[in-house]
Every structure is written in C-alpha cells, then in structure tokens.
Amino acid sequence: MNQHRQRNQRGFTLIEVLVALLITAVGLLGLLKIQALAISSTREAGSRGLLASQVESLTAAMQANPLYWSMMTPPGASAPLGPPAPKIVISGASTISVGALATGADCKSTNCQPTQIAANDLLTWAASMYAQFPTYNATIICTQALPVNCGIYVTWTEHQVGINASTVNTTGTNSPAQSFSVYVQP
C-alpha cells in the first residue's frame, strides 16, 4: 500500500521545473520589451506634441504681426510694407537666414517696426526650439502675392527604441529625420 501511495505522490522532475522557468523567463523578457516600446512611444508622442505647440506659437506670432506677414498697409502709410521674406531658413538657436528681414532690435524696451518685430519673434522662437529640439531645422516659405500664404516646414531627429535590429537604423541611436508642416495665412 505504501509503494502505491509513493508512486501517486511523485512531484515534478528538475528538468520540468527548468523548462517551466525558461518559458516564464522568455515571456517576461517579451513583456519588458513591450514596456520599453510603450515608454519610447509615449516620449516620442510628447515630443511631437511639444513641437506642434512650438510651431503653433510661431503661427500665432505671425498672425499678431499682420503689418509684416500679410503685407497690410500700416496706419498713416500710403503703401503696404512689401512682401515678407520669401524664404527663411532656421538652423539651431542663432543661425537664421532671413533675407532682407531686419534683426537685432530689442522690441521689449523700444518701439519696433513690423520687420524688426518679425525678426525678434523668429529669434525668440528659434532659441526656444533649440532648447527643446537641438537637431531641428525649420524653413518658412511665403508667397509673394496677396493673400500671403506661408508654409512652415520643420525637420528633426529623435531617439527611438526598436523591436529588433531591423526596426532601428544602422547606428541604433536616432530615427530618420521626422518632419512637420503647417500652412498659415497670416
């Protein structure tokens, strides 16, 4: 009777336990990878939302200065100011190619012309963008005819986590350049 009872009470073998632990470990590693991807995606979405907000602030600044951006006639003047710079290229915090746009005025303490206000707005925006997205480049292209339409094109790179080596670029650090475009009629 005791021999029959011992056969029925036999437990798991060591090999069965090791196989179960191996399967559990592989499953947990998969869950950790999913967690890393979720965190990375959340960070990227937050960055993209911040970038959209930054570009929206530039469009608001453009609409707040219609004398420059919309070629409106200033009060007391007989002719409009002329079209905005047709192409403005911004790279980094202080490298701005703005064509004929006047720069260097401190519009907080003195009265500025619309072109100086536009230049000040662009410099402030560029510094703010550089603080958040050091790899960004922006181009603003405006039509030279009424009504003025401007396109704001921003590119940047962001860090990414991949599922495997084929989903991350060859260096494994940054994704290919991302882009964001907005069209505005100031």
C-alpha positions in Angstrom: 0.0 0.0 0.0 2.9 2.4 0.8 4.5 1.8 -2.6 1.3 2.6 -4.4 0.9 5.8 -2.5 4.5 6.9 -3.2 4.0 6.5 -7.0 0.9 8.7 -6.9 2.6 11.5 -4.9 5.6 11.9 -7.2 6.3 15.6 -7.9 7.9 17.5 -10.8 11.3 16.5 -12.0 14.1 19.0 -12.1 14.0 19.2 -15.9 10.3 20.0 -15.9 10.9 22.9 -13.4 13.8 24.2 -15.5 11.7 24.2 -18.7 8.9 26.0 -17.0 11.3 28.6 -15.7 12.8 29.1 -19.1 9.4 29.6 -20.7 8.4 32.1 -18.0 11.7 34.0 -18.4 11.2 34.3 -22.2 7.7 35.6 -21.6 8.9 38.2 -19.1 11.6 39.4 -21.4 8.9 39.9 -24.1 6.8 41.9 -21.6 9.9 44.1 -20.7 10.5 44.8 -24.4 6.8 45.8 -24.8 7.2 48.1 -21.8 10.3 49.8 -23.3 8.5 50.3 -26.6 5.5 51.8 -24.8 7.7 54.3 -22.8 9.6 55.2 -26.0 6.3 55.8 -27.9 4.9 57.9 -25.2 8.1 60.1 -25.1 8.0 60.5 -28.9 4.3 61.4 -28.8 5.0 64.0 -26.1 7.9 65.5 -28.2 5.8 65.7 -31.3 3.0 67.4 -29.3 5.5 69.9 -27.9 6.9 70.5 -31.4 3.3 71.1 -32.7 2.8 73.6 -29.9 6.0 75.4 -30.7 5.0 75.7 -34.4 1.6 77.0 -33.3 3.3 79.7 -31.3 5.1 80.8 -34.4 1.9 80.9 -36.4 0.3 83.0 -33.6 3.3 85.4 -33.7 2.9 85.7 -37.5 -0.8 86.5 -37.1 -0.1 89.0 -34.3 2.2 91.0 -36.7 -0.1 91.3 -39.8 1.7 94.5 -41.0 4.7 92.4 -41.9 3.4 88.9 -42.6 0.2 89.9 -44.5 1.6 92.9 -46.4 -1.1 95.2 -44.9 -0.7 98.9 -45.2 0.4 100.4 -41.8 -1.8 103.2 -40.4 -0.8 106.5 -41.9 1.2 105.0 -44.7 0.2 105.1 -48.4 1.6 101.8 -49.4 2.0 98.3 -47.9 5.3 97.3 -46.4 6.0 94.8 -49.1 6.0 91.0 -49.1 7.6 89.1 -46.3 11.0 87.4 -46.9 10.2 84.7 -49.4 12.3 82.0 -47.7 13.5 82.0 -44.1 15.8 79.1 -43.0 16.4 78.5 -39.3 19.0 76.0 -38.1 19.8 75.9 -34.4 19.5 78.7 -31.9 21.0 81.6 -33.7 21.7 80.6 -37.3 18.9 82.3 -39.2 19.0 83.3 -42.8 16.1 85.7 -43.2 16.9 87.6 -46.4 16.1 91.3 -46.0 14.5 90.9 -42.6 15.9 93.4 -40.1 17.4 91.9 -37.0 19.0 92.9 -33.7 16.3 95.2 -32.3 15.1 94.9 -28.7 11.4 95.2 -29.1 10.6 94.9 -25.4 12.0 98.3 -24.5 11.7 100.3 -27.7 9.1 100.7 -30.5 9.9 98.5 -33.4 9.0 98.4 -37.0 7.0 95.3 -38.2 10.1 93.8 -39.8 12.0 94.2 -36.5 9.1 92.6 -34.6 9.1 89.6 -37.1 12.9 89.2 -36.7 12.6 89.3 -32.9 9.8 86.8 -33.0 11.8 84.4 -35.2 15.0 84.7 -33.0 13.0 84.1 -29.8 11.2 81.1 -31.4 14.5 79.7 -32.8 16.1 79.8 -29.3 13.0 78.1 -27.7 13.0 75.4 -30.4 16.7 74.8 -30.0 16.2 74.3 -26.2 13.7 71.6 -26.8 14.9 70.1 -30.2 18.6 70.7 -30.7 18.6 68.8 -34.0 15.8 70.7 -35.7 15.8 72.7 -38.9 13.0 75.0 -40.0 12.1 76.6 -43.3 9.4 79.2 -43.8 8.4 79.8 -47.4 5.9 82.6 -48.1 4.2 83.5 -51.3 4.9 87.0 -52.7 1.4 87.8 -53.8 -1.8 88.6 -51.9 -3.1 86.9 -50.0 0.2 85.9 -48.4 0.4 82.2 -47.6 3.3 80.7 -45.6 4.4 77.2 -45.1 6.4 76.3 -42.0 8.4 73.1 -42.5 10.3 71.6 -39.5 12.5 68.5 -39.5 14.2 66.9 -36.5 15.6 63.6 -35.4 14.5 61.7 -32.3 15.8 58.7 -30.3 13.9 55.5 -30.8 13.6 52.0 -29.3 13.1 49.2 -31.8 11.6 45.8 -31.6 14.7 44.3 -33.2 17.7 45.5 -35.2 15.7 45.9 -38.4 13.4 48.5 -36.9 16.2 50.8 -35.8 18.6 52.5 -38.2 22.1 51.2 -38.7 23.6 53.3 -35.8 20.8 52.3 -33.5 20.6 55.8 -31.9 18.3 58.1 -33.9 15.4 57.5 -36.2 15.5 59.0 -39.7 14.5 62.7 -39.9 10.9 63.4 -38.8 9.0 66.3 -40.4 6.1 68.5 -39.6 4.5 71.0 -41.9 1.9 73.8 -41.3 0.4 76.2 -43.7 -0.8 79.6 -42.4 -2.4 82.6 -43.9 -1.3 85.4 -41.6 
